[in-house]
Each structure stands twice: as C-alpha cells, then as structure tokens.
C-alpha cells in the first residue's frame, strides 16, 4: 500500500466560502483543503512541512473520505465521548494495519484444503509494541486485535515541574527488545519531545532507530521535524500533518476531560 495522500473527491468548487489549498508531506501534487476559519498562517506552515518533513521517514496513510471524516469527528468539540472513542479506535486500527505493512516478511508456500499450492508471504518473527503512557495505551488494543500474541512494553514520561523537560519515570520492555522491530505508539505528536525521550530510552536498551516505527494519528510539522532531525533513521507513520494537533485526545479518550 503506497503511503501518500490522495486527492479528496467531490470538492464543491461553487461553495460560498473559498477553500485554501494545503499540501501534506510526501504529496507535492495532491492538495487537501483547510477552511478559512483556520489561522491565516496555516497554509504556509502546512506547505513548509513539505520541504522539512517530506522525507522517506515520514509516511502518511492514503487520504480518503473515510479517514477525513474520522479526523473531523475526533477534532469536533461537540463529539460525544462514545463517538470519539469509536472513531478513534477505527483510526487507530487503520494506522496499526499500515504499521504492520512496514514490517519485514518472507515468501512462503502453503497447501490449501483442495491440495493447491499457494505462494504467499508471512511476517518475520521478532516484533513488539511499546506504548508511551498514558495516551499511547489507547492504541494497544488495536495492535492486539491485529497481533494477538504480540508483546507490548510501556514507557511513562512526564514533564519535570521545574525544568519542563521530558523525564522518564517508568520503562518496561521485553527482555530481548534489542533484537526486535518496535512499533512505538503515541497518538499525538505536538512538540515531539516525549517521543524523542522515549526513543532515547529504547536506544539505551539496545534498539536501533531504524528498527523503530512510530505510530501516531496526528502530527504537527514541528513535531515530525524534531523527531526526524534527532533520529534520521526512524520511521513515522501518521494520518495527518497539521499545525494544530488535537491535544485533547488522551483526556477525551479516557474520559478525564
């Protein structure tokens, strides 16, 4: 599955309020739309992300009307918590499925019930998930729904009250995490500081950045840039790069808002 955005269909050119054309990373010829209610500098920020985050490390799910609706419902302040969780889980599942598509596989041959030899593929062993608590835990079930026996580690990172810097308070991984491909789960990339600290912890445990696939739902250009500049070999998979991230995600998902 190609990881690039596709153009939204059926955009009404006769709308009363003209729409701004905004480009997403890795999509130089395919615009999405941003309403005039967004900040006036949003177009330049989103377009600039093409230059700074339009790299092989940053992969976007192919944009379609279904994903766009899920993004809209999650961002809508009037959305009920039940609808929020339902749509978030759907979007998480799509991201997880594409994340699994980034993992290595090998060719294999199986025999069907009719005796036919079928040439297929199977994923290589040695993968695990790591969630950044607490919002990253929202993505764990989506990963388990796809990989029933996958092992999942956890990292708790919070901002220090005095320095405001990200600080690791808890980390627990499979003992052989250094031998595994890691699906790092964190739904919202705002500044990127939390993820950068989490990747540093994984590196301390022997994980190579090129073996880390970061799964997120929404990212700002600054957040994606910061992570890629710090770790050029990491892979980031998200559904949208936008200057305004839905930072309320964790509170709405867990009902603590």
Residue, then its C-alpha position, 0 to 999 in steps of 0.5 A: x500500500x503506497x503511503x501518500x495522500x490522495x486527492x479528496x473527491x467531490x470538492x464543491x468548487x461553487x461553495x460560498x466560502x473559498x477553500x485554501x489549498x494545503x499540501x501534506x508531506x510526501x504529496x507535492x501534487x495532491x492538495x487537501x483543503x483547510x477552511x478559512x476559519x483556520x489561522x491565516x498562517x496555516x497554509x504556509x506552515x502546512x506547505x513548509x512541512x513539505x520541504x522539512x518533513x517530506x522525507x522517506x521517514x515520514x509516511x502518511x496513510x492514503x487520504x480518503x473520505x473515510x479517514x477525513x471524516x474520522x479526523x473531523x469527528x475526533x477534532x469536533x468539540x461537540x463529539x460525544x465521548x462514545x463517538x470519539x472513542x469509536x472513531x478513534x479506535x477505527x483510526x487507530x486500527x487503520x494506522x496499526x494495519x499500515x504499521x504492520x505493512x512496514x514490517x519485514x516478511x518472507x515468501x512462503x508456500x502453503x497447501x490449501x484444503x483442495x491440495x493447491x499450492x499457494x505462494x504467499x508471504x508471512x511476517x518475520x518473527x521478532x516484533x513488539x509494541x511499546x506504548x508511551x503512557x498514558x495516551x499511547x495505551x489507547x492504541x494497544x488494543x488495536x495492535x492486539x486485535x491485529x497481533x494477538x500474541x504480540x508483546x507490548x512494553x510501556x514507557x511513562x514520561x512526564x514533564x519535570x515541574x521545574x525544568x519542563x523537560x521530558x523525564x522518564x519515570x517508568x520503562x518496561x520492555x521485553x527482555x530481548x527488545x534489542x533484537x526486535x522491530x518496535x512499533x512505538x505508539x503515541x497518538x499525538x505528536x505536538x512538540x515531539x519531545x516525549x517521543x524523542x525521550x522515549x526513543x532515547x530510552x529504547x536506544x539505551x536498551x539496545x534498539x536501533x532507530x531504524x528498527x523503530x516505527x512510530x505510530x501516531x494519528x496526528x502530527x504537527x510539522x514541528x513535531x515530525x521535524x524534531x523527531x526526524x532531525x534527532x533520529x534520521x533513521x526512524x520511521x513515522x507513520x501518521x494520518x495527518x500533518x497539521x499545525x494544530x494537533x488535537x491535544x485533547x485526545x488522551x483526556x477525551x479518550x479516557x474520559x478525564x476531560 
